[in-house]
Amino acid sequence: MWAKKHLLYTEATRHPFILSIRDGSVDLSSFKRWLGQDYVFVREFVPFVASVLIKASKKSDDGNDMEVILGGLASLNDEIAWFKSEASKWDVPLSNTVVHKANQNYSRFLENLMLPEVDYAVAITAFWAIEAVYQESFAHCLEDDSKTPSELQDTCQRWGNEGFGEYCRSLQKIANRCLEKASSDVLTKAEVTFLRVLEHEVEFWNMSHGCA
Ligand SMILES: Cc1ncc(CNC=O)c(N)n1
């Protein structure tokens, strides 16, 4: 299980699409496809994050879970505005995007995680994993030896910046705290959910890259 997790994590965070941004060989039509689809994704992601916030608010644990998640929602508000301006910069129409199968599957997965019977520990683990994949992927494109094209720097900064890294570590801490207290049943569910997130992320990159 650990080996599988490790392999999938690498597949999700070092995908050929990301590597092509990092080495400057990226096909701009792939980038545009990703941009249009990711805008759709982010709009679906907001209600999921809101559902995690509701679950956090029902926990009597101390801690600043609510503040961290609320901060995440606030940055999604900026992110939606960023997508709109970025899309107009690249001439990507956002209003009539044909939602790709991989995106639909990912939405359906998120909808299931929004159900009240899904444990907070499972939902927050998924939330952390979704954010962490983007953070690790785009931070890789900002490393000193990367050749990321200047017009894509802004995109990489959005998720690869140090503040976003700090936010992901806060989410990870919350998830770890919940998992330490979880029953073995919940732990298993969290583990399976984590792997599903990685699979959906790989499928999402595949779609951008045009190999799905
Ligand atoms: C497919 C996917 N996964 C994770 C993120 C990052 N979270 C919010 O922006 C994203 N934008 N898109």
The ligand as a Gaussian input file, in Angstrom:
#p B3LYP/6-31G(d) Opt

LIG

0 1
 C       -7.561000      19.563000     -10.359000
 C       -7.109000      20.515000      -9.313000
 N       -6.614000      20.043000      -8.168000
 C       -6.201000      20.895000      -7.192000
 C       -6.295000      22.250000      -7.358000
 C       -5.787000      23.177000      -6.286000
 N       -6.804000      23.681000      -5.459000
 C       -7.408000      24.838000      -5.709000
 O       -7.163000      25.571000      -6.622000
 C       -6.839000      22.714000      -8.565000
 N       -6.956000      24.028000      -8.834000
 N       -7.204000      21.826000      -9.541000

